[in-house]
Amino acid sequence: MKSIIIYESTHHENTKKLVDAIVKKHNVETASIENAESIDLPGYDTIGLAAGIAFGKFYKRMEEFAAKIPSGSRVFLLYTCGNPSGGYVKSITRTLESNDVKVMGTYGCRGYDTYGPFKLVGGIAKGHPTEEEIYGAVSFYDKISRGE
Ligand SMILES: Cc1cc2nc3c(=O)[nH]c(=O)nc-3n(C[C@H](O)[C@H](O)[C@H](O)COP(=O)(O)O)c2cc1C
């Protein structure tokens, strides 16, 4: 299975930790969102989109990139967020599914967040993603790679 994860992890590289752990165990290519335009997406069996959450959605650049994924692709989603209130994949999933892109699964966990007022209190979700959460991302990808 040829697989690539495209990531945008600009706040504290929290999401990148999940990606790096997956890459350590699996034969997966990676590319940052800056280099995503040049990727031959139809050449991959699965495409991972990995990003932090801002204002209730995947980072804007990733949300926009999702609209360019070719119909018929198989995509999985990875994210980290300060406050896991849910609903963060709604927008990107809608974009993907409206283009007949299959969303195979989603993994999300908390990530250290010092945005705006949280900075004043030393941030929230300090210490996240934890080892356990990172391991959770690897287990999630194990299943994706087995087609489960
Ligand atoms: C501009 C901005 C907006 C954010 N908005 C949210 C949000 O709506 N919900 C949330 O749970 N976390 C929010 N966060 C926290 C990040 O999603 C979280 O820290 C994430 O782990 C950052 O991932 P990264 O280090 O991979 O970029 C926001 C962070 C920033 C910088």
The ligand as a Gaussian input file, in Angstrom:
#p B3LYP/6-31G(d) Opt

LIG

0 1
 C       -5.106000      30.202000      16.075000
 C       -5.433000      28.970000      16.898000
 C       -6.754000      28.590000      17.058000
 C       -7.066000      27.428000      17.783000
 N       -8.384000      27.029000      17.890000
 C       -8.684000      25.886000      18.556000
 C      -10.023000      25.413000      18.643000
 O      -10.961000      25.995000      18.076000
 N      -10.270000      24.289000      19.362000
 C       -9.262000      23.598000      19.986000
 O       -9.537000      22.587000      20.634000
 N       -7.972000      23.992000      19.892000
 C       -7.654000      25.107000      19.188000
 N       -6.337000      25.506000      19.075000
 C       -5.274000      24.657000      19.698000
 C       -4.557000      23.765000      18.691000
 O       -5.481000      23.066000      17.866000
 C       -3.701000      22.724000      19.416000
 O       -2.751000      23.357000      20.239000
 C       -3.006000      21.799000      18.441000
 O       -2.436000      20.731000      19.157000
 C       -1.936000      22.501000      17.639000
 O       -1.387000      21.567000      16.744000
 P        0.053000      21.770000      16.066000
 O        1.058000      21.991000      17.173000
 O        0.270000      20.500000      15.345000
 O       -0.049000      22.947000      15.153000
 C       -6.017000      26.665000      18.379000
 C       -4.686000      27.072000      18.212000
 C       -4.388000      28.205000      17.475000
 C       -2.928000      28.604000      17.304000

